[in-house]
Amino acid sequence: MEFEDAMRLTVRFVEGVGVAILAGGIVIVAVIAVAWIIRGRPIERVYTDTRLLLGRVLLLGIEVLVAGDIIRTVAIELTLTAVAELAGIVAIRTFLSWTIELETEGRWPWSEREAAT
């Protein structure tokens, strides 16, 4: 197996892990939400906590998918066009990550956490 073939296989694996995180995470979050509803947790709390969990799953999945894109660009397709495409993908995914972080944590990623009282 040549280096490029090994890198293509690695990229497919990393992307597969990212998709599995997204798909599996959505299913797990849905099961947890149903369990909360069955146990009688208030629906407003279920909604809020489910959004928080789903946001965290999305953040993790996005980060893994970005890692796959970086590996592909650096190890396989190191051209100016590929680098420009990667920059666009990373910019979009970074924006999504920031907005999800804002939604789930209530602060921007670069803001300091408030001290627990």
Buried (B, 14 or more C-beta within 10 A) or exposed (E): EEEEEEBBEBBEEBBEBBBEBBEEBBEEBEEBBEEBEEEEEEEEEBEEBBBBBBBBBBBBBBEBBBBBBBBBBEBBBEEEEBEEBBEEBBEEBEEEBBEBBBEBBEEEEEEEEEEEE
